[in-house]
Amino acid sequence: MKLPPKMKAKKSSSRYAKFAMKYGDNVFELEAVPPESLQKILRRAIDDVLDVAAFNAEIDADKRDAAYLDGVRRSLSKVLGNLRPGPP
């Protein structure tokens, strides 16, 4: 993104050595990045690790489970609603 460095990473941080080794010691504030750009970055990062087919299959399974449980709840509600308490 060619952002100018705003500051250096804190050497006192317990994560400094690993961070600096991987990225260097310049740090940037994400507030300087336009929201639309941040959204694109985030979307790409999610899409890179998300198995969309598996995710959609889970959503479909959740919908089926919810429909099944709603049917069970309605059936039980009717049965239980028709029960009258008997004498003790």
N, C-alpha and C positions, 0 to 999 in steps of 0.2 A: 504494500500500500504506500510505500515510500514516505512514511510518516517521519518527521524529524524526531530524534530522541528527546524526551523531556527530562529524563533523569536517569540515574544509574541504579541498578538493583542494589538492595541493602546487603552489604557484606555481613552484617550481623544476623541475617536471616538463616535459620537452620537449613533452608532449601537453596541457599545461594549457590553453592558449589555445583550442584546438579543442574540448576537452572542456567548458570553462566556457561557451563560446559556445553549445554545443548543449544542455547539461544544467544549467548553473549551476555554482556552486562547492561546493555541498554534496555530500558523499559518504556512502555507507552501507556497512555491513558485511553481506555476505550471510549470515553466520553467524546474524544476528538473524532471518532469515526461516525459518519452519518448512520442513523438508525436503519435505513434501507440496506446499507452495506453490512451492518452487523447481522441483520436478518438473513441475508444471503449466505454469509459465512456460517451462521448457525445451521441453516437448512442444509448446506453442503456437508457439514460435519455430521449431522444426524443421518443424512442419506447415505453417507459413506459407511456407516456402521449398522444401519437398520436393515433387516431383511423384511422388505415391504410385504412380500407374499405371506410370510409367517405372521407378521403383525396383523395383516388383514384377516388371516385365518383365525387368529385369536379374537379379534373383534366379532367376527361372525359366530364363533363358538360362544362368546359371552352373550350375544343376542339370543342364540338358541337356548342357552341355559336360563336366561332371564324369562323367556317366553314359557319354557317348561315349568319353571318354578312358579310363575304367575298362574298357570293352569292348575297346578297342584294346590296353591293357596286358595284359589277360587273354589275348587272342588271340596277341599277340607272345610272352607268357610260355610258352604251350603250344607254339608253333612253335619257339622257341629252346630250350625244355626237351627237345624231341624231337631236336634236332640232336646228333649225336655228333661229336666231333672226329675228323677223318680223319688219316691218316698225314702227317707233315710233308713 
